[in-house]
Every structure is written in C-alpha cells, then in structure tokens.
Amino acid sequence: MTNDASDKSLAVFQGKKIRRVWHDDEWFFSVVDIVEVLTDTSVPKRYWSDLKFKLQEEGFEAYDKIIPLKLIAEDGKLRFTDCARTKIAFRIIQSIPSPKAEPFKLWLAKVGYERVQEIQDPELAQKRMKELYRAKGYSDVWIEKRVRGIAVRDELTLEWAKREAKQEKDFAILTSEISQATFGMTPSEYKEFKGLTNQNLRDHMDDIELILTMLGEATTTRLTKDRDSKELPALKQDAKDRGDVAGDTRKNIEKKLGKSIISSENYLDAPEKRKRLGKTN
C-alpha cells in the first residue's frame, strides 16, 4: 500500500475508526479496534488478551491465525498490531457478546467485497476516492489534481521498483530528494511547517503545491527512463535534477507573484479558498 493510500488504511463503523492494511491480496483489520467497537471497553488490549486465552481453550489457535502487521498508532508511528483477515475476524466477533455484532459483520463483509470490486474495476476505486474527498469538503477542481497526482506518483514508484530501489526506505529517500529540490524542504519538514502530524501532506497542499509536486515527479520518471538509471545513487541524482526543474519553476512563479507560494496553511482550513474554487466547478 502506498503512502498516498493512507485514507484507505482507515475505515469507519458507526463513528468508530477501524485500522486496516492490504496484505496478501486481502484486507486485514486491527483486532484491538474491532474489540473496541463491539465492547466499548476502555482497555481493548486487555480485553483482547483475555479473549485470546478463551479462544485457545475453545481450540482456536489465535497465534496461528492472527498476523502482526504495522499500522499507524495513536502517536502517528507505525507499530506492529494484531490483525485478522475477514474470515478470522468473523470468528472473533462471534466470541464477543454484543448487540453490534451482526451489523458489524455485514459492514465487514461489505468493506471486503468493495475492495475485490476495486481490483477488478480500478475506476470504482477512483470513484470512491473522489467521494471520500468530496465528503471531507474538497472541491472537484482540487480532487482532479489530487487524483492525477496519485497516478503520477504510482508511475514513478513503479519505475523506481523496476530499477532496484527497495520499497519504503529507498522511496522515502528519493521522495525527500525531489521535495527538497522543489520546495526547499523534505516531506517531514514540510509537514512540520504546515503543523501536521500523521495526516497526508498532499491532502493539505493547495493547487500550485500539488502541480509542482506532480512536475517534480513526472519529470523524474522521464529522466530516469531516458538515462536508464539503476540503483539508489543514480536514482537519487535523477530525483535531485528533476526536482531542481520544479524548484526553478516555483522560484519563477514566486518572482512574478512577489511572494512565496509555499504555504503553512492546511487546505481545508481555508474556507474562502474552497468557496472560490468551488465556483469554478
């Protein structure tokens, strides 16, 4: 799952957040989050610990069926969390006495089925993504740029993967090179500048910030193909060189405007901007 898919790492049931991760071609859900939803306990981890012991007594070997996978914790860091695929989650739900169990089962099945549909028809995934952004208050103009940016990003990471970049760690290094050259800040520095914690940085960029990000990544993809670059050092040079192109473009725009276009403002915290953009939809 890419970083740009972070919104998809959360699902909501009756106002409660359920963390999930795509693993081995299916959704895995946080067991602790399921427990919290069904029991309203203030200590879901302890409840789950006791329930695991009970399940073992019933012949259900939780340790064989529950997989520790990295999910975003409350502190914004990725931490190993007990996760279960849909089938195993149903078994756990059956062991929890709760009037919410049946509605939750139906919801869980629906979420899993939607993901299968999205794999078969990627346009459904894009449609649902747009609906999610609209529900959060984004304008259609902004959403189109964001969706296009995701496609540009996916093309770049696919190219990196083909050229011996190791996913996650190397991708983060290369992305930092582009961001530093484009905006003068790494993604983590940019998030701090905008006052963000575990939110997706690109979801809080305005139109020009998104366009410059796309420019840096699209030109990096083109240059890497043209140079036929391989391995991290060469890919880093490509990222820096093409990020410089986006950075020069930013500086030219700023010179014309007479001010910086790098904004500490979070996109959704600017209602007047959303209203103005909405009129152009």
C-alpha positions in Angstrom: 0.0 0.0 0.0 1.5 3.3 -0.9 1.6 6.4 1.3 -1.0 8.0 -0.9 -3.4 5.3 0.1 -3.3 6.4 3.7 -7.0 7.3 3.8 -7.8 3.8 2.7 -5.9 2.5 5.8 -8.9 3.6 7.9 -12.5 2.5 7.7 -15.3 3.8 9.9 -18.1 1.8 11.5 -20.8 3.9 13.4 -18.3 6.7 14.0 -15.5 4.3 15.2 -12.3 4.1 13.3 -11.1 0.6 12.2 -7.4 0.4 11.1 -6.7 -1.9 8.2 -4.0 -2.9 5.8 -3.9 -4.6 2.4 -1.8 -7.7 2.8 -1.6 -10.9 0.7 -4.3 -9.6 -1.6 -6.9 -9.0 1.1 -7.8 -6.6 3.9 -6.5 -7.3 7.4 -8.3 -5.5 10.2 -6.9 -4.4 13.6 -8.3 -6.9 16.2 -8.0 -4.3 19.0 -10.1 -1.8 17.0 -12.8 -4.5 16.4 -12.8 -5.3 20.1 -13.2 -1.6 21.0 -16.1 -1.1 18.6 -18.0 -4.1 19.8 -17.4 -3.8 23.6 -16.9 -0.1 24.2 -14.2 -1.2 26.7 -11.8 1.4 27.9 -8.9 -1.1 27.7 -9.4 -3.0 24.4 -5.9 -4.5 24.5 -6.6 -6.2 27.9 -9.9 -7.5 26.6 -8.2 -8.9 23.5 -5.5 -10.6 25.7 -8.2 -12.3 27.8 -10.2 -13.2 24.7 -7.2 -14.9 23.1 -6.9 -17.1 26.1 -10.6 -18.0 25.9 -10.3 -18.8 22.2 -7.3 -21.0 22.8 -9.4 -23.0 25.3 -12.0 -23.4 22.6 -9.4 -24.8 20.2 -8.9 -21.6 18.2 -5.2 -21.1 17.9 -5.1 -17.3 17.6 -1.3 -17.3 17.2 -1.6 -19.3 14.0 -4.3 -17.1 12.5 -3.6 -13.6 13.8 -0.8 -11.7 12.0 1.2 -8.8 13.5 1.2 -6.1 10.8 2.3 -2.5 11.0 -0.5 0.0 11.5 -0.4 3.7 12.4 -0.7 4.0 16.2 -2.0 7.0 18.2 1.4 8.6 18.3 1.5 8.6 14.5 4.2 5.9 14.2 3.9 2.5 12.6 3.7 -0.2 15.1 3.0 -4.0 14.9 -0.6 -4.7 15.7 -2.6 -8.0 15.8 -4.6 -8.2 12.6 -7.1 -10.6 11.1 -8.4 -11.3 7.7 -12.2 -11.0 7.2 -12.9 -14.7 7.8 -10.9 -14.8 11.1 -12.4 -11.5 12.2 -15.9 -13.1 11.9 -14.7 -15.9 14.2 -13.5 -13.4 16.8 -16.7 -11.4 16.5 -18.8 -14.5 17.3 -16.9 -14.8 20.6 -17.8 -11.3 21.7 -21.3 -10.9 23.2 -22.5 -7.6 21.6 -25.7 -6.3 20.0 -23.4 -4.6 17.4 -22.0 -8.0 16.2 -24.4 -8.6 13.3 -24.4 -5.1 11.8 -20.6 -5.2 12.2 -20.4 -8.5 10.3 -22.4 -7.1 7.4 -20.2 -3.9 7.4 -17.0 -6.0 7.4 -18.2 -8.2 4.5 -19.2 -5.1 2.5 -15.8 -3.5 3.0 -14.0 -6.6 1.9 -16.3 -7.0 -1.1 -15.8 -3.4 -2.2 -12.0 -3.9 -2.3 -12.4 -7.0 -4.5 -14.6 -4.9 -6.8 -11.9 -2.2 -7.0 -9.3 -4.7 -8.0 -11.5 -6.0 -10.8 -12.5 -2.4 -11.9 -10.0 0.3 -10.8 -12.4 3.0 -11.8 -14.5 2.1 -8.8 -11.6 2.8 -6.5 -11.1 6.2 -8.1 -14.8 7.0 -7.8 -14.9 6.0 -4.1 -11.7 8.1 -3.6 -13.4 11.1 -5.1 -16.5 10.6 -3.0 -14.3 10.5 0.1 -12.6 13.7 -0.7 -15.9 15.5 -1.5 -17.3 14.3 1.9 -14.3 16.0 3.5 -15.0 19.3 1.8 -12.6 19.3 -1.1 -13.6 20.9 -4.4 -13.9 18.9 -7.7 -11.1 21.1 -9.2 -8.7 20.2 -6.3 -9.8 16.5 -6.4 -8.9 16.1 -10.1 -5.4 17.4 -9.4 -5.0 15.1 -6.4 -6.2 12.0 -8.4 -3.9 12.9 -11.3 -1.0 13.4 -8.8 -1.6 9.9 -7.4 -1.3 8.4 -10.9 1.9 10.3 -11.5 3.3 9.1 -8.2 2.3 5.5 -8.9 4.1 5.6 -12.3 7.3 7.0 -10.6 7.3 4.4 -7.8 6.8 1.6 -10.3 9.7 2.8 -12.3 11.9 3.0 -9.1 10.9 -0.5 -8.2 11.9 -1.8 -11.6 15.3 -0.1 -11.2 16.3 -1.9 -8.0 15.1 0.7 -5.4 13.9 -1.1 -2.3 10.4 -0.1 -1.4 9.5 2.2 1.5 13.0 3.1 2.8 14.5 3.9 -0.6 11.3 5.5 -1.9 11.3 7.8 1.2 14.9 8.9 0.4 14.2 9.5 -3.2 11.0 11.4 -2.4 12.9 13.6 0.0 15.4 14.5 -2.8 12.6 15.7 -5.0 10.8 17.6 -2.3 14.0 19.3 -1.1 14.8 20.4 -4.6 11.3 21.5 -5.3 10.3 23.2 -2.1 13.5 23.5 -0.1 12.1 21.1 2.5 11.8 17.4 3.0 8.3 16.0 3.4 8.7 15.7 7.1 9.9 19.3 7.4 7.0 20.4 5.1 4.6 18.6 7.4 6.0 20.3 10.4 5.8 23.6 8.6 2.1 23.0 8.0 1.5 21.8 11.6 0.6 18.3 10.5 1.3 15.1 12.4 0.1 11.8 10.9 -2.0 13.4 8.2 -1.2 13.0 4.5 0.9 16.0 3.4 -0.5 16.1 -0.1 -4.1 16.2 1.2 -3.2 19.6 2.6 -1.5 21.2 -0.4 -3.2 23.8 -2.5 -3.4 23.6 -6.3 0.0 25.1 -7.1 1.8 22.9 -4.5 0.1 19.8 -6.0 1.1 20.9 -9.5 4.7 21.5 -8.6 4.8 18.1 -6.8 3.5 16.4 -10.0 6.0 18.3 -12.1 8.9 17.1 -10.0 7.8 13.5 -10.0 6.7 13.4 -13.7 10.0 14.8 -14.9 11.9 12.5 -12.6 10.1 9.5 -14.2 11.0 10.8 -17.7 14.7 11.5 -16.9 15.1 8.1 -15.2 13.8 6.3 -18.3 15.9 8.4 -20.6 19.1 7.8 -18.6 18.1 4.2 -17.9 19.3 4.8 -14.3 19.6 1.9 -11.9 20.2 1.6 -8.2 19.9 4.2 -5.5 22.8 6.6 -6.2 21.8 7.1 -9.8 18.1 7.4 -8.9 18.9 10.0 -6.3 20.7 12.1 -8.9 17.7 11.9 -11.2 15.4 12.9 -8.3 17.6 15.9 -7.5 18.0 17.0 -11.1 14.3 16.9 -11.9 13.3 18.3 -8.5 15.5 21.3 -9.4 13.4 21.8 -12.5 10.3 22.1 -10.3 12.2 24.2 -7.9 13.2 26.7 -10.6 9.6 26.8 -11.8 8.5 27.6 -8.2 11.0 30.4 -7.9 9.9 31.9 -11.3 6.3 31.9 -10.1 7.2 33.5 -6.8 9.2 36.2 -8.6 6.2 37.0 -10.7 3.8 37.0 -7.7 6.2 38.8 -5.5 5.7 36.3 -2.7 6.3 32.7 -1.7 3.8 30.1 -2.8 4.9 27.7 -0.1 2.1 27.8 2.4 1.9 26.8 6.0 -1.9 26.7 5.5 -3.7 23.4 5.5 -6.0 23.2 2.5 -9.2 22.5 4.4 -8.5 25.3 6.9 -9.1 27.9 4.1 -12.9 28.0 3.6 -12.7 31.2 1.5 -10.3 29.3 -0.9 -12.6 26.3 -1.1 -15.6 28.6 -1.8 -13.7 30.4 -4.6 -12.5 27.1 -6.2 -16.0 25.6 -5.8 -17.4 28.4 -8.0 -15.3 27.2 -10.9 -16.5 23.6 -10.7 
